[in-house]
Amino acid sequence: LNSTRYRGESMEIIIAGFPPETTEDEIKEALETYGVTTCKVTILKSNDPSRYTATVEVDTDETGCRVLAEKINGTVWKGKKLRANYFLPHGS
């Protein structure tokens, strides 16, 4: 597989496992400690607060996105173990 750089497009990371009272700004600030520029954070709520997820657009290429997701995955933040994954944008 080729490592493709997506110019002008953000990559997305999905983060789950955070406490339900977490705000989008708190997630953004936490990710900035990893040195990444977040473009947009959207918390997707469900009827079950333990299933809340956040979609995070980050200004990086595929490799940077993968490394960031690996760093976040399994990290304990605010007493909760986070899960993270990334995916490629569709289309160009």
C-alpha positions, -999 to 999 in steps of 0.1 A, spaced: 0 0 0 12 35 -8 12 61 19 -9 88 3 -9 124 14 -43 140 11 -37 177 3 -64 200 13 -84 173 31 -86 165 67 -83 130 81 -107 118 107 -103 100 140 -131 84 160 -126 85 197 -148 65 222 -148 57 259 -146 93 273 -169 104 301 -203 117 289 -198 151 305 -168 157 282 -170 188 260 -157 192 224 -133 218 237 -118 194 262 -112 169 235 -96 195 213 -73 207 241 -63 172 250 -54 164 214 -33 196 211 -10 181 238 0 156 211 10 185 188 -19 180 164 -40 207 149 -77 198 152 -100 213 127 -133 202 142 -145 180 170 -181 166 170 -195 146 199 -221 121 187 -244 113 216 -265 82 220 -292 70 244 -264 52 263 -238 77 275 -212 50 276 -215 48 238 -207 85 230 -181 89 203 -163 119 190 -154 125 154 -122 146 151 -110 162 119 -72 166 121 -49 184 98 -24 157 90 -17 129 65 -26 93 68 6 83 86 2 111 112 -34 102 117 -26 65 122 2 74 147 -22 97 166 -49 71 168 -24 45 181 -12 70 208 -47 77 219 -60 41 219 -57 26 254 -49 59 270 -66 66 303 -81 101 303 -104 115 330 -105 80 345 -117 63 314 -98 41 289 -101 56 254 -105 38 221 -95 54 189 -94 46 152 -89 65 120 -103 63 85 -95 78 51 -117 104 35 -140 91 7 -135 106 -27 -112 134 -37 
